[in-house]
């Protein structure tokens, strides 16, 4: 569905030494209780998730519901060597401003080209999609490479930053969106604050999780596991949290 362009070597890569027992973001910054949470208990997805049954990102590979499973308190998307993988979107609980948090791990289980996992906020409901040009991708990477945040806004804005972490360990990714800033968190640490007003798309967001087969010839089988998804309303004033500013580029996939 989306055109992804990872930033070139000019991108700033912030090196992290993260522990596997990562801090939960609400504890670190005081978000309070979530308004919605999916802990993936049970053995099937909640009916509020729409699972893709379609060609993959950019027409590469296939997304199939059979590649999604729920067990042992987690949701897993599995990608095969031939590019059959998965993606899904939360069809309810949209909000324009607030906080979102996903705890996840991803790893290759064989040899080959890397899969491309994405945890994102995309326009919810009937909002125009613009080919990804209003998304906030708050954990996007090639497996084994840097983990990025990409903030897209019309007409072709792309603000971004990256960190290096061991993606095979559990990490908690979060994003705070307010009327005047966007802050990205990894394991409770504010990694980036974007105060560029033109980066705020003003759309109502839905949670999107997908495992993209961007290079479907000879992929390394992989699994993207999610422990939970939590959504928090914006309660009262939310001053911008001091953190590095993003780099800026252009998003060539806008439509």
ZABALO-85526 format. One line per 4 residues: number of its first residue (from 1); their letters; for each residue x, y, z of N, C-alpha, C. Coordinates in nm, 3 decimals, decimal comma. Layout:
<pts>
NUM) a) X Y Z X Y Z X Y Z; ... .
</pts>
This chain:
<pts>
1) xxxx) 0,082 -0,120 0,000 0,000 0,000 0,000 0,086 0,125 0,000; 0,204 0,116 0,053 0,283 0,235 0,071 0,412 0,227 -0,006; 0,465 0,341 -0,046 0,599 0,352 -0,101 0,691 0,393 0,011; 0,790 0,313 0,037 0,882 0,339 0,147 1,018 0,377 0,089 .
5) xxxx) 1,075 0,485 0,142 1,209 0,524 0,101 1,290 0,549 0,227; 1,377 0,457 0,259 1,464 0,477 0,373 1,564 0,587 0,340; 1,593 0,672 0,437 1,687 0,781 0,416 1,825 0,725 0,391; 1,905 0,798 0,315 2,039 0,755 0,277 2,136 0,777 0,392 .
9) xxxx) 2,265 0,762 0,363 2,365 0,765 0,467 2,370 0,897 0,541; 2,316 1,003 0,485 2,314 1,133 0,551 2,226 1,133 0,675; 2,142 1,031 0,690 2,055 1,024 0,807 2,136 1,016 0,935; 2,086 1,084 1,039 2,147 1,074 1,170 2,106 0,944 1,236 .
13) xxxx) 2,204 0,860 1,275 2,174 0,738 1,349 2,217 0,757 1,493; 2,123 0,754 1,585 2,152 0,772 1,727 2,173 0,636 1,789; 2,292 0,614 1,847 2,328 0,483 1,901 2,272 0,469 2,042; 2,203 0,358 2,069 2,143 0,335 2,199 2,200 0,209 2,262 .
17) xxxx) 2,211 0,213 2,393 2,239 0,091 2,468 2,113 0,062 2,550; 2,025 -0,023 2,496 1,896 -0,050 2,559 1,902 -0,183 2,633; 1,832 -0,190 2,745 1,816 -0,317 2,814 1,692 -0,387 2,762; 1,688 -0,518 2,777 1,570 -0,592 2,732 1,451 -0,567 2,823 .
21) xxxx) 1,475 -0,528 2,948 1,366 -0,494 3,039 1,335 -0,345 3,024; 1,277 -0,308 2,909 1,258 -0,168 2,875 1,149 -0,104 2,960; 1,165 0,026 2,985 1,065 0,100 3,061 0,938 0,115 2,980; 0,824 0,102 3,048 0,698 0,134 2,983 0,684 0,286 2,979 .
25) xxxx) 0,642 0,337 2,866 0,643 0,481 2,844 0,552 0,556 2,940; 0,428 0,511 2,967 0,343 0,587 3,060 0,407 0,606 3,197; 0,480 0,505 3,245 0,549 0,517 3,372 0,656 0,624 3,365; 0,723 0,633 3,250 0,834 0,726 3,236 0,787 0,870 3,222 .
29) xxxx) 0,674 0,894 3,155 0,635 1,032 3,124 0,493 1,068 3,169; 0,426 0,979 3,242 0,300 1,015 3,303 0,182 1,026 3,210; 0,159 0,927 3,126 0,047 0,930 3,033 -0,085 0,888 3,097; -0,079 0,826 3,213 -0,202 0,778 3,275 -0,249 0,647 3,215 .
33) xxxx) -0,378 0,616 3,236 -0,433 0,490 3,189 -0,473 0,500 3,042; -0,460 0,391 2,966 -0,501 0,395 2,826 -0,652 0,399 2,811; -0,699 0,460 2,703 -0,841 0,456 2,669 -0,876 0,329 2,592; -0,777 0,266 2,533 -0,796 0,137 2,464 -0,666 0,060 2,472 .
37) xxxx) -0,678 -0,069 2,493 -0,559 -0,156 2,496 -0,595 -0,293 2,441; -0,506 -0,346 2,361 -0,517 -0,485 2,316 -0,391 -0,557 2,363; -0,410 -0,648 2,458 -0,298 -0,724 2,516 -0,280 -0,858 2,444; -0,362 -0,884 2,343 -0,355 -1,007 2,263 -0,366 -1,132 2,350 .
41) xxxx) -0,455 -1,125 2,447 -0,491 -1,245 2,523 -0,585 -1,330 2,438; -0,592 -1,457 2,466 -0,677 -1,546 2,388 -0,601 -1,605 2,270; -0,679 -1,651 2,170 -0,614 -1,720 2,056 -0,661 -1,667 1,922; -0,721 -1,546 1,920 -0,761 -1,486 1,793 -0,761 -1,334 1,809 .
45) xxxx) -0,759 -1,265 1,696 -0,760 -1,120 1,697 -0,896 -1,067 1,739; -0,897 -0,953 1,807 -1,019 -0,878 1,832 -1,080 -0,838 1,698; -1,212 -0,831 1,693 -1,281 -0,802 1,568 -1,259 -0,659 1,518; -1,200 -0,574 1,601 -1,174 -0,437 1,558 -1,053 -0,426 1,465 .
49) xxxx) -0,978 -0,534 1,451 -0,865 -0,535 1,358 -0,912 -0,580 1,220; -0,872 -0,506 1,117 -0,893 -0,548 0,978 -0,761 -0,602 0,926; -0,760 -0,728 0,888 -0,638 -0,794 0,842 -0,635 -0,790 0,689; -0,524 -0,751 0,633 -0,513 -0,735 0,489 -0,513 -0,870 0,418 .
53) xxxx) -0,580 -0,873 0,305 -0,576 -0,988 0,214 -0,556 -0,927 0,075; -0,431 -0,899 0,040 -0,403 -0,812 -0,073 -0,259 -0,829 -0,119; -0,225 -0,769 -0,232 -0,082 -0,758 -0,265 -0,009 -0,681 -0,156; 0,122 -0,703 -0,148 0,202 -0,637 -0,046 0,236 -0,494 -0,082 .
57) xxxx) 0,317 -0,432 0,004 0,358 -0,294 -0,015 0,424 -0,275 -0,152; 0,374 -0,178 -0,229 0,430 -0,153 -0,361 0,407 -0,266 -0,459; 0,311 -0,355 -0,429 0,285 -0,470 -0,514 0,382 -0,584 -0,493; 0,467 -0,575 -0,392 0,567 -0,679 -0,365 0,511 -0,783 -0,268 .
61) xxxx) 0,513 -0,907 -0,310 0,466 -1,014 -0,225 0,316 -1,011 -0,204; 0,271 -1,085 -0,104 0,128 -1,097 -0,072 0,108 -1,080 0,077; -0,005 -1,018 0,114 -0,046 -1,014 0,253 -0,164 -1,107 0,270; -0,153 -1,199 0,364 -0,256 -1,299 0,383 -0,293 -1,312 0,531 .
65) xxxx) -0,423 -1,323 0,561 -0,464 -1,342 0,702 -0,402 -1,466 0,766; -0,372 -1,566 0,686 -0,313 -1,689 0,741 -0,178 -1,666 0,806; -0,116 -1,550 0,779 0,018 -1,521 0,835 0,010 -1,447 0,968; -0,111 -1,431 1,021 -0,130 -1,366 1,151 -0,179 -1,470 1,251 .
69) xxxx) -0,118 -1,473 1,368 -0,161 -1,564 1,473 -0,157 -1,493 1,608; -0,237 -1,544 1,702 -0,240 -1,492 1,839 -0,225 -1,610 1,934; -0,125 -1,602 2,019 -0,102 -1,709 2,117 -0,005 -1,657 2,223; -0,017 -1,711 2,343 0,078 -1,681 2,451 0,088 -1,532 2,478 .
73) xxxx) -0,023 -1,459 2,463 -0,025 -1,318 2,496 0,044 -1,228 2,396; 0,055 -1,272 2,272 0,117 -1,188 2,170 0,055 -1,215 2,034; 0,065 -1,117 1,947 0,025 -1,131 1,807 0,152 -1,143 1,724; 0,150 -1,239 1,630 0,267 -1,261 1,546 0,229 -1,252 1,399 .
77) xxxx) 0,306 -1,176 1,323 0,298 -1,175 1,178 0,421 -1,248 1,125; 0,399 -1,346 1,038 0,508 -1,428 0,986 0,528 -1,401 0,837; 0,652 -1,386 0,798 0,687 -1,366 0,658 0,766 -1,484 0,605; 0,729 -1,534 0,488 0,795 -1,649 0,429 0,900 -1,605 0,328 .
81) xxxx) 0,980 -1,701 0,283 1,088 -1,671 0,188 1,036 -1,621 0,055; 0,911 -1,656 0,018 0,856 -1,614 -0,111 0,778 -1,483 -0,103; 0,783 -1,414 0,012 0,720 -1,282 0,022 0,575 -1,283 0,066; 0,528 -1,393 0,123 0,393 -1,396 0,179 0,402 -1,355 0,325 .
85) xxxx) 0,336 -1,245 0,359 0,347 -1,191 0,494 0,212 -1,135 0,538; 0,211 -1,028 0,615 0,086 -0,984 0,676 0,087 -0,835 0,703; -0,034 -0,783 0,726 -0,052 -0,645 0,769 -0,193 -0,629 0,822; -0,214 -0,528 0,906 -0,348 -0,508 0,962 -0,359 -0,366 1,015 .
89) xxxx) -0,484 -0,320 1,029 -0,512 -0,186 1,078 -0,625 -0,195 1,180; -0,617 -0,110 1,282 -0,722 -0,104 1,383 -0,834 -0,016 1,330; -0,951 -0,074 1,311 -1,062 -0,005 1,245 -1,146 0,082 1,339; -1,105 0,095 1,462 -1,174 0,180 1,558 -1,069 0,253 1,641 .
93) xxxx) -1,117 0,335 1,736 -1,029 0,404 1,831 -0,937 0,504 1,761; -0,995 0,578 1,666 -0,919 0,682 1,598 -0,908 0,804 1,690; -0,797 0,875 1,678 -0,785 1,004 1,745 -0,681 1,088 1,673; -0,704 1,219 1,675 -0,613 1,314 1,608 -0,491 1,343 1,693 .
97) xxxx) -0,515 1,364 1,822 -0,407 1,393 1,916 -0,413 1,291 2,028; -0,298 1,259 2,083 -0,290 1,163 2,190 -0,157 1,093 2,190; -0,157 0,975 2,250 -0,035 0,894 2,259 -0,066 0,751 2,219; 0,030 0,688 2,156 0,018 0,549 2,111 0,145 0,476 2,153 .
101) xxxx) 0,129 0,349 2,189 0,242 0,270 2,240 0,228 0,125 2,191; 0,336 0,072 2,137 0,339 -0,068 2,093 0,468 -0,132 2,143; 0,455 -0,248 2,203 0,573 -0,325 2,246 0,591 -0,440 2,149; 0,711 -0,449 2,089 0,730 -0,543 1,979 0,875 -0,592 1,974 .
105) xxxx) 0,890 -0,702 1,902 1,023 -0,752 1,865 1,011 -0,809 1,724; 1,122 -0,812 1,652 1,121 -0,867 1,517 1,257 -0,930 1,489; 1,255 -1,042 1,420 1,380 -1,111 1,391 1,364 -1,199 1,268; 1,472 -1,212 1,195 1,477 -1,309 1,085 1,494 -1,449 1,143 .
109) xxxx) 1,434 -1,546 1,075 1,446 -1,685 1,119 1,518 -1,770 1,014; 1,582 -1,704 0,917 1,656 -1,774 0,812 1,744 -1,675 0,739; 1,799 -1,718 0,627 1,893 -1,637 0,550 1,821 -1,574 0,430; 1,867 -1,455 0,389 1,813 -1,390 0,271 1,801 -1,240 0,290 .
113) xxxx) 1,731 -1,176 0,199 1,709 -1,031 0,209 1,616 -1,002 0,327; 1,634 -0,887 0,392 1,554 -0,859 0,512 1,411 -0,816 0,482; 1,319 -0,860 0,566 1,185 -0,804 0,567 1,190 -0,662 0,625; 1,078 -0,591 0,610 1,069 -0,449 0,645 0,948 -0,428 0,736 .
117) xxxx) 0,964 -0,441 0,869 0,851 -0,422 0,960 0,819 -0,274 0,978; 0,690 -0,244 0,996 0,642 -0,107 1,013 0,535 -0,103 1,122; 0,554 -0,018 1,223 0,451 0,019 1,320 0,416 0,163 1,289; 0,289 0,191 1,263 0,256 0,322 1,207 0,121 0,372 1,254 .
121) xxxx) 0,102 0,501 1,238 -0,029 0,566 1,245 -0,064 0,611 1,104; -0,181 0,568 1,057 -0,225 0,604 0,923 -0,364 0,669 0,934; -0,410 0,742 0,832 -0,542 0,803 0,841 -0,651 0,700 0,869; -0,736 0,730 0,966 -0,840 0,636 1,004 -0,971 0,661 0,933 .
125) xxxx) -1,053 0,557 0,927 -1,187 0,570 0,869 -1,182 0,607 0,722; -1,259 0,710 0,685 -1,270 0,750 0,545 -1,174 0,862 0,508; -1,079 0,894 0,594 -0,984 1,001 0,563 -0,900 0,963 0,441; -0,871 1,057 0,352 -0,788 1,027 0,235 -0,651 0,975 0,277 .
129) xxxx) -0,601 0,877 0,203 -0,474 0,813 0,239 -0,353 0,886 0,182; -0,366 0,943 0,063 -0,257 1,018 -0,001 -0,129 0,936 -0,015; -0,147 0,804 -0,036 -0,030 0,716 -0,059 0,073 0,724 0,053; 0,026 0,736 0,175 0,116 0,739 0,290 0,168 0,875 0,327 .
133) xxxx) 0,122 0,981 0,260 0,181 1,114 0,278 0,135 1,186 0,403; 0,050 1,122 0,486 0,014 1,180 0,616 0,037 1,080 0,729; 0,116 0,977 0,705 0,145 0,875 0,805 0,250 0,923 0,905; 0,248 0,858 1,022 0,360 0,865 1,115 0,406 0,721 1,136 .
137) xxxx) 0,520 0,687 1,081 0,576 0,552 1,095 0,674 0,557 1,211; 0,635 0,504 1,327 0,717 0,527 1,446 0,802 0,408 1,487; 0,811 0,309 1,403 0,914 0,205 1,412 0,918 0,136 1,277; 1,010 0,176 1,193 1,021 0,124 1,056 1,166 0,091 1,028 .
141) xxxx) 1,191 -0,022 0,965 1,329 -0,062 0,942 1,336 -0,175 0,841; 1,453 -0,199 0,789 1,490 -0,330 0,741 1,540 -0,408 0,862; 1,501 -0,533 0,876 1,547 -0,610 0,992 1,699 -0,612 0,995; 1,754 -0,574 1,109 1,898 -0,567 1,125 1,957 -0,430 1,100 .
145) xxxx) 1,877 -0,338 1,043 1,924 -0,203 1,017 1,874 -0,105 1,121; 1,900 0,026 1,100 1,849 0,125 1,195 1,696 0,123 1,200; 1,643 0,163 1,314 1,499 0,178 1,331 1,465 0,326 1,321; 1,369 0,358 1,233 1,338 0,497 1,200 1,200 0,538 1,250 .
149) xxxx) 1,186 0,668 1,273 1,057 0,733 1,268 1,054 0,817 1,141; 0,944 0,808 1,068 0,918 0,894 0,952 0,787 0,966 0,977; 0,789 1,096 0,971 0,668 1,179 0,983 0,641 1,239 0,847; 0,526 1,204 0,789 0,490 1,252 0,655 0,377 1,353 0,664 .
153) xxxx) 0,385 1,457 0,584 0,278 1,556 0,574 0,279 1,611 0,432; 0,160 1,652 0,388 0,146 1,707 0,254 0,216 1,843 0,244; 0,270 1,880 0,125 0,258 1,802 0,001 0,358 1,686 -0,010; 0,481 1,701 0,045 0,579 1,593 0,034 0,682 1,601 0,146 .
157) xxxx) 0,637 1,641 0,265 0,728 1,657 0,378 0,762 1,522 0,438; 0,888 1,505 0,476 0,931 1,385 0,550 1,035 1,426 0,653; 0,995 1,425 0,779 1,089 1,444 0,890 1,123 1,305 0,945; 1,248 1,286 0,988 1,289 1,152 1,026 1,408 1,154 1,121 .
161) xxxx) 1,425 1,045 1,191 1,540 1,020 1,277 1,551 0,869 1,292; 1,670 0,821 1,329 1,687 0,677 1,348 1,767 0,646 1,473; 1,747 0,525 1,522 1,826 0,471 1,634 1,873 0,332 1,596; 1,977 0,288 1,662 2,024 0,150 1,644 2,000 0,074 1,773 .
165) xxxx) 1,921 -0,032 1,761 1,888 -0,117 1,875 1,890 -0,262 1,828; 1,890 -0,353 1,923 1,879 -0,495 1,892 1,731 -0,526 1,875; 1,684 -0,531 1,751 1,541 -0,547 1,725 1,488 -0,683 1,766; 1,576 -0,781 1,785 1,532 -0,914 1,826 1,491 -0,917 1,973 .
169) xxxx) 1,525 -0,812 2,049 1,482 -0,798 2,187 1,350 -0,720 2,189; 1,279 -0,730 2,300 1,155 -0,654 2,314 1,185 -0,507 2,337; 1,116 -0,422 2,264 1,127 -0,277 2,281 0,988 -0,216 2,279; 0,975 -0,103 2,349 0,849 -0,031 2,355 0,864 0,098 2,275 .
173) xxxx) 0,781 0,110 2,170 0,784 0,226 2,082 0,660 0,311 2,108; 0,678 0,440 2,118 0,565 0,527 2,145 0,576 0,657 2,069; 0,461 0,721 2,051 0,458 0,852 1,986 0,349 0,936 2,051; 0,382 1,062 2,075 0,288 1,160 2,128 0,262 1,264 2,019 .
177) xxxx) 0,135 1,286 1,987 0,097 1,384 1,885 0,008 1,488 1,951; 0,048 1,614 1,942 -0,026 1,725 2,000 -0,046 1,832 1,892; -0,120 1,937 1,923 -0,137 2,042 1,821 -0,009 2,116 1,786; 0,098 2,100 1,866 0,220 2,176 1,834 0,348 2,094 1,831 .
181) xxxx) 0,342 1,963 1,854 0,465 1,884 1,843 0,433 1,735 1,833; 0,533 1,660 1,789 0,531 1,514 1,786 0,658 1,467 1,855; 0,644 1,380 1,954 0,761 1,324 2,023 0,763 1,173 2,006; 0,878 1,120 1,977 0,900 0,977 1,956 0,976 0,920 2,076 .
185) xxxx) 0,927 0,807 2,126 0,989 0,740 2,241 1,034 0,599 2,202; 1,147 0,559 2,256 1,190 0,419 2,248 1,229 0,377 2,389; 1,158 0,279 2,441 1,183 0,227 2,576 1,177 0,338 2,681; 1,078 0,426 2,668 1,056 0,531 2,765 1,145 0,652 2,751 .
189) xxxx) 1,237 0,650 2,654 1,330 0,761 2,633 1,281 0,847 2,517; 1,264 0,978 2,536 1,227 1,063 2,423 1,346 1,079 2,327; 1,332 1,024 2,209 1,442 1,023 2,113 1,436 1,141 2,016; 1,318 1,197 1,993 1,303 1,305 1,896 1,177 1,384 1,929 .
193) xxxx) 1,185 1,517 1,918 1,067 1,602 1,923 1,066 1,691 1,800; 0,955 1,683 1,726 0,938 1,759 1,602 0,839 1,873 1,630; 0,888 1,996 1,625 0,802 2,113 1,648 0,772 2,188 1,518; 0,803 2,126 1,404 0,770 2,186 1,276 0,619 2,179 1,256 .
197) xxxx) 0,551 2,294 1,254 0,406 2,293 1,244 0,358 2,231 1,113; 0,439 2,244 1,006 0,395 2,188 0,878 0,407 2,036 0,873; 0,465 1,975 0,978 0,471 1,828 0,985 0,347 1,769 1,050; 0,260 1,852 1,105 0,138 1,805 1,172 0,027 1,797 1,069 .
201) xxxx) -0,012 1,675 1,033 -0,106 1,656 0,923 -0,250 1,686 0,962; -0,284 1,677 1,093 -0,418 1,708 1,138 -0,522 1,604 1,102; -0,481 1,479 1,078 -0,577 1,373 1,047 -0,604 1,291 1,173; -0,715 1,217 1,172 -0,745 1,120 1,277 -0,672 0,991 1,244 .
205) xxxx) -0,593 0,940 1,340 -0,504 0,829 1,313 -0,561 0,695 1,358; -0,524 0,590 1,282 -0,549 0,451 1,316 -0,416 0,379 1,328; -0,410 0,278 1,414 -0,288 0,199 1,431 -0,276 0,099 1,316; -0,156 0,090 1,260 -0,125 0,000 1,149 0,002 -0,078 1,181 .
209) xxxx) -0,003 -0,209 1,158 0,112 -0,297 1,183 0,130 -0,385 1,059; 0,251 -0,385 1,003 0,271 -0,469 0,885 0,416 -0,513 0,871; 0,432 -0,625 0,802 0,563 -0,683 0,775 0,578 -0,685 0,623; 0,653 -0,589 0,570 0,659 -0,567 0,425 0,769 -0,648 0,359 .
213) xxxx) 0,736 -0,699 0,240 0,832 -0,773 0,157 0,878 -0,681 0,044; 0,958 -0,580 0,080 0,997 -0,482 -0,020 1,091 -0,537 -0,126; 1,161 -0,644 -0,094 1,254 -0,708 -0,190 1,220 -0,856 -0,191; 1,115 -0,894 -0,266 1,056 -1,028 -0,248 1,137 -1,143 -0,307 .
217) xxxx) 1,250 -1,117 -0,368 1,329 -1,226 -0,424 1,428 -1,282 -0,323; 1,398 -1,396 -0,265 1,490 -1,460 -0,171 1,494 -1,393 -0,035; 1,377 -1,377 0,027 1,370 -1,313 0,158 1,410 -1,407 0,270; 1,464 -1,349 0,376 1,487 -1,424 0,499 1,355 -1,436 0,573 .
221) xxxx) 1,301 -1,555 0,595 1,179 -1,568 0,675 1,193 -1,491 0,806; 1,082 -1,432 0,852 1,089 -1,346 0,969 0,959 -1,350 1,046; 0,966 -1,305 1,171 0,848 -1,292 1,255 0,850 -1,158 1,326; 0,738 -1,088 1,317 0,714 -0,966 1,392 0,614 -0,998 1,502 .
225) xxxx) 0,656 -0,986 1,627 0,570 -1,019 1,741 0,535 -0,890 1,816; 0,409 -0,879 1,857 0,361 -0,762 1,931 0,299 -0,810 2,062; 0,347 -0,754 2,171 0,298 -0,789 2,304 0,169 -0,714 2,335; 0,165 -0,584 2,300 0,043 -0,507 2,323 0,042 -0,382 2,237 .
229) xxxx) -0,079 -0,329 2,220 -0,104 -0,198 2,159 -0,188 -0,120 2,258; -0,145 0,002 2,292 -0,219 0,085 2,388 -0,234 0,226 2,332; -0,351 0,283 2,353 -0,385 0,415 2,303 -0,427 0,502 2,421; -0,374 0,623 2,426 -0,398 0,715 2,536 -0,454 0,847 2,483 .
233) xxxx) -0,554 0,902 2,547 -0,600 1,035 2,506 -0,502 1,142 2,551; -0,514 1,258 2,492 -0,435 1,373 2,534 -0,510 1,440 2,648; -0,456 1,429 2,768 -0,523 1,481 2,887 -0,458 1,612 2,929; -0,524 1,722 2,902 -0,472 1,850 2,945 -0,352 1,897 2,865 .
237) xxxx) -0,283 2,001 2,914 -0,167 2,054 2,841 -0,058 1,949 2,828; 0,013 1,956 2,716 0,122 1,862 2,690 0,241 1,942 2,635; 0,323 1,998 2,724 0,439 2,074 2,677 0,533 1,986 2,597; 0,601 2,045 2,500 0,697 1,971 2,418 0,810 1,919 2,506 .
241) xxxx) 0,843 1,792 2,488 0,948 1,727 2,566 1,082 1,752 2,498; 1,182 1,802 2,570 1,312 1,826 2,508 1,373 1,697 2,453; 1,410 1,700 2,328 1,473 1,586 2,261 1,531 1,637 2,130; 1,621 1,561 2,067 1,677 1,606 1,939 1,570 1,633 1,835 .
245) xxxx) 1,596 1,731 1,749 1,507 1,761 1,637 1,531 1,662 1,525; 1,431 1,641 1,438 1,449 1,547 1,326 1,529 1,609 1,213; 1,577 1,523 1,125 1,624 1,566 0,994 1,502 1,586 0,905; 1,520 1,656 0,793 1,410 1,679 0,701 1,451 1,638 0,559 .
249) xxxx) 1,360 1,569 0,492 1,378 1,533 0,353 1,245 1,550 0,280; 1,231 1,481 0,169 1,106 1,483 0,094 1,052 1,341 0,081; 0,921 1,332 0,078 0,852 1,204 0,062 0,804 1,195 -0,082; 0,867 1,109 -0,159 0,841 1,104 -0,303 0,716 1,025 -0,339 .
253) xxx) 0,654 0,958 -0,238 0,541 0,872 -0,269 0,406 0,937 -0,259; 0,401 1,068 -0,227 0,272 1,135 -0,206 0,187 1,134 -0,332; 0,054 1,125 -0,312 -0,037 1,131 -0,425 -0,166 1,201 -0,383 .
</pts>
